[in-house]
Amino acid sequence: MGNTKLKLLYLADILRTETDEDNPISVSTLVKKLSERGITATRKILYEDIELLKDYGMDIYTHKTAGSPNLYHLASRDFELPELKILVDTIQFSQFVTPSKSNELISKLSGLASVHQAEQLERSVIITDRLKGMNEYIYYAIDAIHNAVLQKKKVSFKYFNHDLNKKKKYRNDGKPYVVSPYTMACSNNNYYLIAFHEKYNDLSQFRIDRMEKIELTDEPRRELPTDFIMEKYTQKVFSMYNGELKEVEIIFDNSLIDAAIDRFGKKVRFVKVDDEHFSVKASLSISPTFFSWLFQFGSKAKLIAPQDVKDELKAHAERFLGNL
């Protein structure tokens, strides 16, 4: 009886891990692979078992060729190969995911494909330390923050920066911060906690990979006003970082249409200026980050309004040139 029960499990496992569209398998090979696992099976019984697995919901495709034995492969999975490749690429380019955790996660994702498909995933993996995060604690930190947000409780944690020797330098004299957490946001491949900071009587952002010893407190968090829209807040803070929100008008070269769409989205109106240029009006957070973004386009982007932002942009450029 034990052999019979295990047979179906092993059969499903073999089809899942060793077959795909390009690598179907015959019943005789299945008999051999089951035998290697200590399971005795006949061809007749395996035909019946395959039908049972189909009834269970496994999408097993049968290759029928005249004069040749039937071949079988698992035709669909929870994640198709292109989807797994996207997930692998996302992990590779996520700076907050450490190299060791990247390899671990990619290995687990590879287990969702056949062994033949997994080779395609592994060949594309190049993990370097240069841009990857180094704080393994971040995964537990994210989980702790999620729990605090769900339970609407304050959290305490220690927060640090790095000194010239790349050593941790704890802020707040090493004392824990206690804040009211609301949500997390991802910007520039870093995770941030958005929380109310009593000391400043305002919302603050904390890099989660720079947080340590996160603990859920028994104290209820401070709730935001009912008309507060977190999405608008995060868009303002992380789109061009904290600064006064102003409506600006910029003229772009037509070659920058894609860059403008990436920055402003498709809902913002583009107005044709001439055959080579278009203009955009949008509300932006005025900050050094915004100026740096604009500088990268050189003469192909021109800020034309308002005048006070133009003056600030000019002063920012002069301060930079003064360092040369």
C-alpha positions as CSV (number, residue, x, y, z in Angstrom):
1,M,0.0,0.0,0.0
2,G,2.8,2.4,0.9
3,N,4.5,1.7,-2.5
4,T,1.2,2.5,-4.3
5,K,0.7,5.8,-2.5
6,L,4.3,6.9,-3.0
7,K,4.2,5.9,-6.7
8,L,1.7,8.7,-7.6
9,L,3.7,11.2,-5.6
10,Y,7.0,10.2,-7.3
11,L,5.3,10.1,-10.7
12,A,4.0,13.6,-10.3
13,D,7.4,14.8,-9.1
14,I,9.2,13.3,-12.1
15,L,6.8,14.9,-14.5
16,R,7.1,18.2,-12.7
17,T,10.9,18.4,-12.4
18,E,12.2,16.4,-15.4
19,T,9.8,17.1,-18.3
20,D,8.8,20.1,-20.4
21,E,7.7,20.8,-24.0
22,D,11.2,20.1,-25.3
23,N,11.9,17.1,-23.0
24,P,8.9,14.7,-22.9
25,I,9.3,11.3,-21.4
26,S,8.2,7.8,-22.3
27,V,6.4,5.3,-19.9
28,S,9.3,2.9,-20.1
29,T,11.6,5.7,-18.9
30,L,9.1,6.5,-16.1
31,V,9.2,2.8,-15.0
32,K,13.0,3.0,-14.8
33,K,13.0,6.3,-12.9
34,L,10.5,5.0,-10.4
35,S,12.6,1.8,-10.0
36,E,15.6,4.0,-9.1
37,R,13.4,5.4,-6.3
38,G,12.5,1.9,-5.0
39,I,9.0,1.9,-6.6
40,T,7.8,-1.0,-8.7
41,A,5.4,-0.1,-11.5
42,T,4.2,-1.7,-14.7
43,R,3.5,0.2,-18.0
44,K,-0.2,-0.6,-17.7
45,I,-0.5,0.8,-14.2
46,L,1.4,3.9,-15.2
47,Y,-1.0,4.7,-18.0
48,E,-3.8,4.6,-15.4
49,D,-1.8,6.7,-13.0
50,I,-1.2,9.4,-15.6
51,E,-4.9,9.6,-16.2
52,L,-5.4,9.9,-12.4
53,L,-3.0,12.8,-12.3
54,K,-4.8,14.5,-15.1
55,D,-8.1,14.1,-13.2
56,Y,-6.4,15.6,-10.2
57,G,-5.6,18.7,-12.3
58,M,-2.1,18.2,-13.7
59,D,-1.8,19.4,-17.3
60,I,0.0,16.5,-18.8
61,Y,0.3,16.5,-22.6
62,T,0.6,13.3,-24.6
63,H,2.8,13.3,-27.7
64,K,1.4,10.7,-30.1
65,T,3.5,9.6,-33.1
66,A,2.5,6.7,-35.4
67,G,4.8,3.7,-34.8
68,S,6.4,5.2,-31.7
69,P,5.5,5.0,-28.0
70,N,3.6,7.9,-26.5
71,L,5.6,10.6,-24.7
72,Y,4.4,12.8,-21.9
73,H,5.3,16.2,-20.4
74,L,3.9,18.7,-17.9
75,A,2.4,21.3,-20.2
76,S,1.7,24.1,-17.7
77,R,3.0,25.2,-14.3
78,D,2.2,27.8,-11.7
79,F,4.9,29.9,-13.3
80,E,5.9,29.8,-16.9
81,L,9.5,30.1,-17.9
82,P,9.2,33.7,-19.2
83,E,7.6,34.7,-15.8
84,L,10.4,33.0,-13.9
85,K,13.0,34.9,-16.0
86,I,11.3,38.2,-15.1
87,L,11.4,37.3,-11.4
88,V,15.1,36.2,-11.6
89,D,16.0,39.5,-13.3
90,T,14.1,41.5,-10.7
91,I,16.0,39.7,-7.9
92,Q,19.3,40.3,-9.7
93,F,18.8,44.0,-10.1
94,S,17.3,44.6,-6.6
95,Q,20.0,46.4,-4.6
96,F,18.4,45.7,-1.3
97,V,18.6,41.9,-1.8
98,T,22.0,40.6,-0.7
99,P,24.1,38.4,-3.0
100,S,23.6,35.3,-0.8
101,K,19.9,35.8,-0.5
102,S,19.7,36.5,-4.3
103,N,21.3,33.1,-5.0
104,E,19.0,31.4,-2.5
105,L,15.8,33.0,-4.0
106,I,16.9,32.2,-7.5
107,S,17.6,28.6,-6.6
108,K,14.1,28.3,-5.1
109,L,12.6,29.8,-8.2
110,S,14.5,27.4,-10.4
111,G,12.8,24.6,-8.5
112,L,9.5,25.7,-10.0
113,A,10.8,24.9,-13.5
114,S,12.0,21.6,-15.0
115,V,15.7,20.8,-14.5
116,H,16.2,21.6,-18.2
117,Q,14.5,25.0,-17.9
118,A,16.3,25.8,-14.7
119,E,19.6,25.6,-16.6
120,Q,18.4,28.6,-18.7
121,L,17.7,30.6,-15.4
122,E,21.0,29.7,-13.9
123,R,23.0,30.6,-17.0
124,S,21.7,34.2,-16.8
125,V,22.6,34.7,-13.2
126,I,25.4,37.1,-12.4
127,I,25.5,38.4,-8.9
128,T,28.0,41.0,-7.8
129,D,28.6,42.6,-4.5
130,R,29.2,46.1,-6.0
131,L,25.6,47.2,-6.0
132,K,23.9,44.6,-3.9
133,G,22.7,45.2,-0.3
134,M,24.7,43.7,2.5
135,N,22.2,43.6,5.3
136,E,20.6,40.1,5.6
137,Y,18.4,41.4,8.4
138,I,16.2,43.3,5.9
139,Y,14.0,40.3,5.2
140,Y,13.1,39.9,8.9
141,A,12.7,43.7,9.2
142,I,10.2,43.8,6.4
143,D,8.2,41.0,8.0
144,A,8.2,42.8,11.4
145,I,7.1,46.1,9.8
146,H,4.3,44.3,8.0
147,N,3.0,42.9,11.3
148,A,3.2,46.3,13.0
149,V,1.3,47.9,10.2
150,L,-1.4,45.2,10.2
151,Q,-1.7,45.5,14.0
152,K,-1.5,49.3,14.0
153,K,1.2,49.3,16.6
154,K,4.3,51.5,17.0
155,V,7.7,50.0,16.3
156,S,11.0,50.7,17.9
157,F,14.4,50.2,16.1
158,K,17.9,51.4,16.0
159,Y,19.0,53.4,12.9
160,F,22.5,53.9,11.5
161,N,24.6,55.4,8.8
162,H,28.2,54.6,7.8
163,D,31.3,56.5,8.7
164,L,34.5,56.9,6.5
165,N,35.7,53.5,7.8
166,K,32.4,51.9,6.6
167,K,31.5,51.2,10.2
168,K,28.0,51.6,11.5
169,K,27.3,54.9,13.2
170,Y,24.1,54.8,15.1
171,R,21.9,57.9,15.1
172,N,19.9,59.3,18.0
173,D,23.0,58.5,20.2
174,G,22.3,54.8,19.8
175,K,18.8,55.1,21.4
176,P,15.9,53.4,19.7
177,Y,13.5,55.3,17.5
178,V,9.8,54.8,18.3
179,V,7.5,55.6,15.4
180,S,4.0,55.0,14.0
181,P,4.4,52.9,10.8
182,Y,1.9,53.2,7.9
183,T,3.4,51.6,4.9
184,M,6.6,50.7,3.0
185,A,7.8,52.1,-0.4
186,C,10.4,51.0,-2.8
187,S,12.4,53.8,-4.6
188,N,15.7,53.5,-6.4
189,N,15.9,49.8,-5.4
190,N,15.7,50.6,-1.7
191,Y,12.9,49.9,0.7
192,Y,11.7,52.7,3.0
193,L,9.4,52.7,6.0
194,I,7.0,55.7,6.0
195,A,6.2,56.5,9.6
196,F,5.1,59.4,11.9
197,H,8.0,60.7,13.9
198,E,6.9,62.3,17.2
199,K,10.1,64.3,17.5
200,Y,9.5,66.2,14.2
201,N,5.7,66.0,14.4
202,D,5.6,64.9,10.8
203,L,6.1,61.9,8.5
204,S,9.6,60.6,8.0
205,Q,11.2,58.0,5.7
206,F,13.7,55.4,7.0
207,R,15.9,53.1,4.9
208,I,14.9,49.6,6.1
209,D,18.3,48.1,5.4
210,R,19.7,50.6,7.9
211,M,17.3,49.6,10.6
212,E,18.2,47.1,13.4
213,K,16.5,45.4,16.3
214,I,13.0,46.2,15.1
215,E,10.4,45.4,17.8
216,L,6.7,45.6,17.9
217,T,5.5,47.7,20.9
218,D,2.2,47.5,22.7
219,E,1.5,51.2,22.1
220,P,-1.1,52.0,19.4
221,R,0.2,54.0,16.5
222,R,-0.8,57.5,15.8
223,E,-3.5,57.5,13.1
224,L,-3.4,59.8,10.1
225,P,-6.3,62.2,9.2
226,T,-9.0,60.4,7.3
227,D,-8.5,62.6,4.3
228,F,-4.8,61.9,4.1
229,I,-3.8,60.2,0.8
230,M,-0.6,58.1,1.2
231,E,-0.2,57.5,-2.5
232,K,0.1,61.3,-3.2
233,Y,2.5,61.6,-0.3
234,T,4.8,58.9,-1.6
235,Q,4.6,60.2,-5.1
236,K,5.8,63.6,-4.0
237,V,8.5,62.3,-1.7
238,F,10.0,59.6,-4.0
239,S,9.3,61.1,-7.4
240,M,11.9,63.8,-7.0
241,Y,12.3,63.7,-3.2
242,N,11.2,66.1,-0.5
243,G,10.8,69.7,-1.7
244,E,8.2,72.3,-2.3
245,L,5.6,71.2,-4.8
246,K,5.4,73.6,-7.8
247,E,4.0,73.5,-11.3
248,V,6.8,73.8,-13.8
249,E,6.9,74.0,-17.6
250,I,9.7,72.3,-19.5
251,I,10.5,72.2,-23.3
252,F,12.0,68.9,-24.5
253,D,13.6,67.7,-27.7
254,N,11.5,65.1,-29.4
255,S,14.2,62.5,-28.8
256,L,13.2,62.7,-25.1
257,I,9.6,61.6,-25.5
258,D,10.3,58.2,-23.8
259,A,12.2,59.9,-21.0
260,A,9.3,62.3,-20.4
261,I,6.7,59.4,-20.4
262,D,8.9,57.5,-17.9
263,R,9.0,60.5,-15.6
264,F,5.5,62.0,-16.0
265,G,3.4,59.1,-17.2
266,K,1.0,59.0,-20.1
267,K,-1.7,61.0,-18.5
268,V,0.3,64.3,-18.6
269,R,-0.4,66.4,-21.7
270,F,2.4,66.9,-24.2
271,V,2.1,70.0,-26.3
272,K,3.8,70.4,-29.6
273,V,6.1,73.5,-29.7
274,D,7.5,72.9,-33.2
275,D,8.6,70.0,-35.4
276,E,11.5,69.2,-33.0
277,H,10.2,70.1,-29.6
278,F,7.3,69.6,-27.2
279,S,6.4,71.0,-23.8
280,V,5.2,69.6,-20.5
281,K,3.5,71.2,-17.5
282,A,3.5,69.2,-14.3
283,S,3.6,69.6,-10.5
284,L,7.0,68.5,-9.2
285,S,8.8,68.5,-5.9
286,I,11.6,71.1,-6.4
287,S,14.8,69.7,-5.0
288,P,18.4,69.0,-6.0
289,T,17.3,65.6,-7.3
290,F,14.9,67.3,-9.7
291,F,17.7,69.6,-10.9
292,S,20.1,66.6,-11.4
293,W,17.4,64.8,-13.4
294,L,17.0,67.8,-15.7
295,F,20.8,68.4,-16.1
296,Q,21.3,65.0,-17.6
297,F,19.5,66.1,-20.8
298,G,21.8,69.0,-21.4
299,S,20.6,71.4,-24.1
300,K,17.7,69.0,-25.0
301,A,15.6,70.1,-22.1
302,K,14.9,73.7,-21.1
303,L,13.0,74.9,-17.9
304,I,10.9,77.9,-18.9
305,A,8.7,78.5,-15.9
306,P,8.3,79.5,-13.1
307,Q,11.0,82.2,-12.8
308,D,11.8,81.4,-9.1
309,V,12.5,77.7,-10.0
310,K,14.7,78.9,-13.0
311,D,16.6,81.1,-10.6
312,E,17.1,78.2,-8.2
313,L,18.2,75.9,-11.0
314,K,20.8,78.5,-12.1
315,A,22.1,78.9,-8.5
316,H,22.3,75.1,-8.1
317,A,24.4,74.9,-11.3
318,E,26.7,77.7,-10.2
319,R,27.3,76.0,-6.8
320,F,28.3,72.8,-8.7
321,L,30.6,74.7,-11.1
322,G,32.2,76.4,-8.1
323,N,33.6,73.0,-7.0
324,L,35.4,72.4,-10.3
